[in-house]
Amino acid sequence: MTRRAFTSRRITLLASATLLASAATALPASARQPASPPSPRAAAEHALRALTGRAAEVRGGDGQAFQVVGVGIDRDGTSHTRMTRTYNGLPVLGGDIVVHETAAGTWRGTSLTLAKAPSDSSPEVSAKTAQKRAVTKNRKADGSPALVVESRTADHAPRLAWRVQTVGKKADGTPSRILTSVDAATGKVLLNEETIKTEAGDGKSLYTGTVPLQTTLSGGTYQLKDPTRGNTYTGDAQNDTDLCFLSWCFHRAPATLFTDADNHWGSGTTSDRATVAVDAQFGTNETWDFYKNVFGRTGIAGDGKGSYNRVHYGSGYANAFWDDSCFCMTYGDGDGSQLGPLTSLDVAAHEMSHGVTSSTANLTYSGESGGLNEATSDIMAAAVEFYANNSNDVGDYLVGEEVVLPGFGKPALRFMDKPSKDGSSADSWSTSTKNLDVHYSSGVANHFYYLLSEGSGAKTINGVSYNSPTSNGSTITGIGRDAATKIWYRALTTYMTSSTNYAGARTATLNAAKDLYGAGSTQYNTVAAAWSAVNVN
């Protein structure tokens, strides 16, 4: 991938049968409080029963089974039950659904993208042939192909497919694992999904000045491990790299826990190896606090568990990545010419937000849904920067502005007010948006979020000048970043599914705005206007 783009390994947690009560954004104080809101388990059981007799609406039919993977309960008792589905025992990718019911159990509808019910069929293309179609130069097959029902294509039609995993490395050394869906009837490649998505006491950091840190005292030595945030910790990769073949890693770069004698970490310069560790740990802390304090979400997966960071990965490695196989983030030190160490606050927030996306809507990392996945991480990264209110790295609508060096030639990696300023991103939607790399198609949603937050035209915020156009010549007055962020988060966690496209994102955010502020409210009407301003109608 190009150096301009941060991405992250999506964590797939939806196979769990445990009912996870996902945090729901607070509704207005005027919302009616039911005497006895349903428990997540009761809501899930009722939602499953409610599917009976609604086959046409939910694209149900013989051979299908549904599994609850998450339940959100609003303050007024309204429930939103997220389910995955199988067909004759095969997972239906893109067949996930959210069932919405009132506190009393009255059906309110569903969110889904599946176009029709899967039909019985058997593969005409062999697993061996499918594997050959998926394997490309410098990539190796990993494991045996598995049959699935794939519906995450543009038409959302279910097709029997072989799912093939291949492994390799990107040009900059970032590990790569691609899942390819091959049509079991025609042998056509339906979808490629990269599953490792790269990115670009107190401590003296490289980017954010001197910052507070919660650490662990063990045997008279302080450890850079935060017991207040799920024991998230930061370790030194010691300039080593991972050595993996197929699904086996014969060697992993270490994450040697940073320790200190006096609980004062780093020097503010790269000559001290602990300096960028301070940045990584601080980024983790601020992102954790943002999700917890703004949305009531504790940890990336909402389960209170922390992740860990590896810094000083490789030699001259100018990127960063999230990998769910270790539930960790890994940062390179940059190439010293175009990029510095990839440990800035917005990089950490971007990476961790990919995990939030994966454990909620699980937006497929391809086509328009992939652009929405990337945009979600950019949107939340901007929100975290403003939330952190750090004078050394002030909140802005730029991505990666701290890590770029003069040799990069631009002041940031991405620009939310006018995404095309990076030379590749889309300012507005077109029929070709789905064909763009997800880091460029994300520009449509990034632009929407900026317009929704701040409005169109020229303005200066925290010393940064912006001038945001609209595709239809309209003038947008923003509703404020806090409201815009809450609308996006609720849309992501309550209404979006794995195959949501830009048209679906418009519907999801309008539903979220209606829930939070009411139909016909200023916020609701501005959501509609901001989408139209980026040509999503």
Secondary structure as UniProt FT lines:
FT   TURN            3..4
FT   TURN            14..15
FT   STRAND          21..22
FT   TURN            29..30
FT   HELIX           40..50
FT   TURN            51..53
FT   HELIX           55..58
FT   TURN            62..63
FT   STRAND          64..73
FT   TURN            75..76
FT   STRAND          79..87
FT   TURN            88..89
FT   STRAND          90..93
FT   STRAND          97..101
FT   TURN            103..104
FT   STRAND          107..112
FT   HELIX           127..134
FT   TURN            137..138
FT   STRAND          140..141
FT   STRAND          146..150
FT   TURN            154..155
FT   STRAND          159..169
FT   TURN            171..172
FT   STRAND          175..183
FT   TURN            184..186
FT   STRAND          189..194
FT   STRAND          197..199
FT   STRAND          202..204
FT   STRAND          210..212
FT   STRAND          216..218
FT   TURN            219..220
FT   STRAND          221..223
FT   STRAND          225..226
FT   TURN            227..231
FT   STRAND          232..236
FT   TURN            238..239
FT   STRAND          243..245
FT   TURN            246..247
FT   STRAND          248..251
FT   STRAND          256..257
FT   STRAND          259..260
FT   STRAND          264..265
FT   TURN            270..271
FT   HELIX           274..295
FT   TURN            300..301
FT   STRAND          308..311
FT   STRAND          320..323
FT   TURN            324..327
FT   STRAND          328..331
FT   HELIX           345..358
FT   TURN            359..361
FT   HELIX           367..388
FT   TURN            391..392
FT   STRAND          398..399
FT   TURN            401..403
FT   HELIX           406..408
FT   STRAND          414..415
FT   HELIX           419..422
FT   TURN            431..432
FT   HELIX           433..435
FT   HELIX           438..441
FT   HELIX           443..454
FT   STRAND          457..461
FT   TURN            462..463
FT   STRAND          464..468
FT   TURN            471..472
FT   HELIX           481..490
FT   HELIX           491..495
FT   TURN            498..499
FT   HELIX           502..517
FT   TURN            519..520
FT   HELIX           522..533
FT   TURN            534..535
//
